[in-house]
Amino acid sequence: MNFAQFLSPECICLDMKTGPLVSLDEEEPSPRMKKQHIEAVVKEIAQVLYNSGKIQNLSKLTNELIYRERKSSSGIGLEVALPHLRCLQTKSFIMGFARSHEGLYFNSIDEEPVKIFIAMAAPPYDDKHYLKIYKLLSKAFLETDAKEQLLEAHSPSQVIRIFNQIFR
């Protein structure tokens, strides 16, 4: 599969601006702090998707992604999250890639910080790529060294090349 048709260099962020979740006092961050942190991460991911030029309304996309994460976390474990949704804000399937070297709280299934975010958005009627790629990505992270390669990538073109090599 040629991921370049879905994942453009403009939709790749190799160093997210959102920092790790920290509590000023050394206690566990409050549920409110966790919620706000997830929303900050989602806003940055939405902006990465918006950079494709194929999103009609950034604010609506952001709200829909936040709502989707509130229902169920897309943190699949192993420091990886696959935020995804079907929405009217895009007319075709698109992907985005964002990376945090420190790892970000994202209510992941294994409760570990997430370093790799692979976002997907598709119109409500487009199952062709959406489900196929979601399954392909989930399986590849369990069976290959995809995570390690993506953590070491130095350029957007290298990220796309890794996707094309590993996620076949």
DRENDO-1510 file (C-alpha; in Angstrom, 1 decimal, always signed):
<recs>
REC; n; res; u; v; w
REC; 1; MET; +0.0; +0.0; +0.0 .
REC; 2; ASN; +1.3; +3.5; -0.9 .
REC; 3; PHE; +0.8; +5.6; +2.3 .
REC; 4; ALA; +1.9; +8.7; +0.5 .
REC; 5; GLN; -1.6; +9.0; -1.0 .
REC; 6; PHE; -3.0; +9.4; +2.6 .
REC; 7; LEU; -0.1; +10.8; +4.6 .
REC; 8; SER; +1.6; +13.9; +3.3 .
REC; 9; PRO; +4.7; +15.5; +4.8 .
REC; 10; GLU; +2.6; +18.5; +5.9 .
REC; 11; CYS; +0.6; +16.1; +8.2 .
REC; 12; ILE; +3.7; +14.8; +10.0 .
REC; 13; CYS; +4.9; +16.4; +13.3 .
REC; 14; LEU; +8.1; +14.9; +14.6 .
REC; 15; ASP; +8.2; +16.9; +17.8 .
REC; 16; MET; +4.8; +17.7; +19.4 .
REC; 17; LYS; +4.6; +21.0; +21.4 .
REC; 18; THR; +2.3; +19.5; +24.1 .
REC; 19; GLY; +4.5; +18.6; +27.1 .
REC; 20; PRO; +4.1; +15.7; +29.5 .
REC; 21; LEU; +1.4; +15.8; +32.2 .
REC; 22; VAL; +2.8; +16.9; +35.5 .
REC; 23; SER; +1.3; +17.9; +38.8 .
REC; 24; LEU; +2.7; +20.9; +40.6 .
REC; 25; ASP; +2.4; +19.0; +43.9 .
REC; 26; GLU; +3.9; +15.5; +43.7 .
REC; 27; GLU; +0.5; +13.9; +43.9 .
REC; 28; GLU; -1.3; +12.1; +41.1 .
REC; 29; PRO; -2.7; +14.6; +38.5 .
REC; 30; SER; -6.4; +15.2; +39.1 .
REC; 31; PRO; -9.0; +13.8; +36.6 .
REC; 32; ARG; -9.6; +17.4; +35.4 .
REC; 33; MET; -5.9; +17.8; +34.7 .
REC; 34; LYS; -5.9; +14.5; +32.8 .
REC; 35; LYS; -8.9; +15.6; +30.8 .
REC; 36; GLN; -7.3; +19.0; +29.9 .
REC; 37; HIS; -4.1; +17.3; +28.9 .
REC; 38; ILE; -5.9; +14.8; +26.6 .
REC; 39; GLU; -7.7; +17.8; +25.0 .
REC; 40; ALA; -4.5; +19.6; +24.4 .
REC; 41; VAL; -3.0; +16.6; +22.7 .
REC; 42; VAL; -6.1; +16.1; +20.6 .
REC; 43; LYS; -6.0; +19.8; +19.5 .
REC; 44; GLU; -2.5; +19.3; +18.3 .
REC; 45; ILE; -3.4; +16.1; +16.5 .
REC; 46; ALA; -6.4; +17.8; +14.8 .
REC; 47; GLN; -4.1; +20.6; +13.6 .
REC; 48; VAL; -1.8; +17.9; +12.1 .
REC; 49; LEU; -4.8; +16.5; +10.1 .
REC; 50; TYR; -5.9; +20.0; +9.2 .
REC; 51; ASN; -2.5; +20.7; +7.6 .
REC; 52; SER; -3.6; +18.3; +4.8 .
REC; 53; GLY; -5.8; +21.0; +3.4 .
REC; 54; LYS; -8.6; +18.4; +3.2 .
REC; 55; ILE; -10.4; +19.4; +6.4 .
REC; 56; GLN; -13.3; +21.8; +6.1 .
REC; 57; ASN; -13.5; +23.1; +9.7 .
REC; 58; LEU; -10.7; +22.7; +12.3 .
REC; 59; SER; -12.9; +23.6; +15.3 .
REC; 60; LYS; -15.5; +21.0; +14.4 .
REC; 61; LEU; -12.9; +18.3; +13.7 .
REC; 62; THR; -11.2; +19.1; +17.1 .
REC; 63; ASN; -14.5; +18.8; +19.0 .
REC; 64; GLU; -15.4; +15.6; +17.3 .
REC; 65; LEU; -12.0; +14.1; +18.1 .
REC; 66; ILE; -12.3; +15.2; +21.7 .
REC; 67; TYR; -15.8; +13.7; +22.0 .
REC; 68; ARG; -14.6; +10.4; +20.4 .
REC; 69; GLU; -11.7; +10.2; +22.9 .
REC; 70; ARG; -14.1; +10.8; +25.8 .
REC; 71; LYS; -16.1; +7.8; +24.8 .
REC; 72; SER; -13.2; +5.5; +24.5 .
REC; 73; SER; -9.4; +6.1; +24.4 .
REC; 74; SER; -7.6; +5.3; +21.2 .
REC; 75; GLY; -4.4; +4.6; +23.1 .
REC; 76; ILE; -3.8; +1.0; +22.1 .
REC; 77; GLY; -0.8; +0.5; +24.3 .
REC; 78; LEU; +2.9; +0.0; +23.6 .
REC; 79; GLU; +3.2; +3.8; +23.6 .
REC; 80; VAL; +1.0; +4.1; +20.5 .
REC; 81; ALA; -2.4; +5.8; +19.9 .
REC; 82; LEU; -4.6; +5.6; +16.8 .
REC; 83; PRO; -7.0; +8.5; +17.1 .
REC; 84; HIS; -9.6; +8.0; +14.4 .
REC; 85; LEU; -13.1; +9.1; +13.4 .
REC; 86; ARG; -15.5; +9.3; +10.6 .
REC; 87; CYS; -16.8; +12.8; +10.1 .
REC; 88; LEU; -18.3; +15.2; +7.6 .
REC; 89; GLN; -15.2; +17.5; +7.9 .
REC; 90; THR; -13.3; +15.5; +5.3 .
REC; 91; LYS; -14.3; +14.3; +1.9 .
REC; 92; SER; -11.6; +11.6; +1.7 .
REC; 93; PHE; -9.5; +9.4; +3.9 .
REC; 94; ILE; -6.6; +11.2; +5.5 .
REC; 95; MET; -3.8; +10.4; +8.0 .
REC; 96; GLY; -1.6; +12.3; +10.3 .
REC; 97; PHE; +1.5; +11.3; +12.3 .
REC; 98; ALA; +2.7; +13.0; +15.5 .
REC; 99; ARG; +5.5; +12.1; +17.8 .
REC; 100; SER; +6.4; +13.0; +21.4 .
REC; 101; HIS; +9.8; +11.9; +22.6 .
REC; 102; GLU; +8.8; +12.3; +26.3 .
REC; 103; GLY; +5.5; +10.5; +26.0 .
REC; 104; LEU; +2.1; +12.1; +26.7 .
REC; 105; TYR; -0.7; +11.0; +29.0 .
REC; 106; PHE; -3.6; +9.7; +26.8 .
REC; 107; ASN; -5.5; +7.3; +28.9 .
REC; 108; SER; -3.9; +4.4; +27.1 .
REC; 109; ILE; -5.1; +0.9; +27.7 .
REC; 110; ASP; -1.8; +0.0; +29.4 .
REC; 111; GLU; -1.7; +3.3; +31.2 .
REC; 112; GLU; +1.7; +4.2; +29.7 .
REC; 113; PRO; +2.5; +7.5; +28.1 .
REC; 114; VAL; +2.0; +7.6; +24.3 .
REC; 115; LYS; +4.9; +8.6; +22.0 .
REC; 116; ILE; +3.4; +7.8; +18.6 .
REC; 117; PHE; +0.0; +9.1; +17.4 .
REC; 118; ILE; -1.3; +8.0; +14.1 .
REC; 119; ALA; -4.5; +9.9; +13.3 .
REC; 120; MET; -7.1; +9.0; +10.7 .
REC; 121; ALA; -10.2; +10.7; +9.5 .
REC; 122; ALA; -12.6; +9.6; +6.9 .
REC; 123; PRO; -16.1; +10.6; +5.6 .
REC; 124; PRO; -18.9; +8.6; +7.3 .
REC; 125; TYR; -19.5; +6.5; +4.2 .
REC; 126; ASP; -15.9; +5.5; +3.6 .
REC; 127; ASP; -15.0; +2.2; +5.1 .
REC; 128; LYS; -12.7; +1.1; +2.3 .
REC; 129; HIS; -9.5; +2.5; +3.7 .
REC; 130; TYR; -10.5; +3.4; +7.2 .
REC; 131; LEU; -11.0; -0.1; +8.6 .
REC; 132; LYS; -8.3; -1.8; +6.5 .
REC; 133; ILE; -5.6; +0.6; +7.6 .
REC; 134; TYR; -6.7; +0.6; +11.2 .
REC; 135; LYS; -6.4; -3.2; +11.4 .
REC; 136; LEU; -3.1; -3.1; +9.5 .
REC; 137; LEU; -1.6; -0.6; +11.8 .
REC; 138; SER; -2.7; -2.4; +15.0 .
REC; 139; LYS; -1.3; -5.7; +13.8 .
REC; 140; ALA; +2.0; -4.2; +12.5 .
REC; 141; PHE; +2.8; -2.5; +15.9 .
REC; 142; LEU; +2.5; -5.9; +17.6 .
REC; 143; GLU; +4.4; -7.9; +15.0 .
REC; 144; THR; +7.2; -5.6; +13.8 .
REC; 145; ASP; +9.7; -3.0; +15.0 .
REC; 146; ALA; +7.6; -0.2; +13.5 .
REC; 147; LYS; +7.5; +1.8; +16.8 .
REC; 148; GLU; +11.3; +1.8; +17.1 .
REC; 149; GLN; +11.7; +2.9; +13.5 .
REC; 150; LEU; +9.2; +5.7; +13.8 .
REC; 151; LEU; +10.7; +6.9; +17.0 .
REC; 152; GLU; +14.1; +7.2; +15.2 .
REC; 153; ALA; +12.8; +8.8; +12.0 .
REC; 154; HIS; +14.5; +12.2; +11.2 .
REC; 155; SER; +12.2; +13.5; +8.5 .
REC; 156; PRO; +8.7; +13.3; +7.2 .
REC; 157; SER; +9.8; +11.5; +4.1 .
REC; 158; GLN; +11.5; +8.9; +6.2 .
REC; 159; VAL; +8.3; +8.4; +8.2 .
REC; 160; ILE; +6.4; +7.8; +4.9 .
REC; 161; ARG; +9.1; +5.4; +3.7 .
REC; 162; ILE; +8.8; +3.4; +7.0 .
REC; 163; PHE; +5.0; +3.3; +6.6 .
REC; 164; ASN; +5.4; +2.0; +3.0 .
REC; 165; GLN; +7.9; -0.7; +4.1 .
REC; 166; ILE; +6.4; -2.0; +7.3 .
REC; 167; PHE; +2.7; -1.4; +6.9 .
REC; 168; ARG; +2.0; -3.4; +3.7 .
</recs>
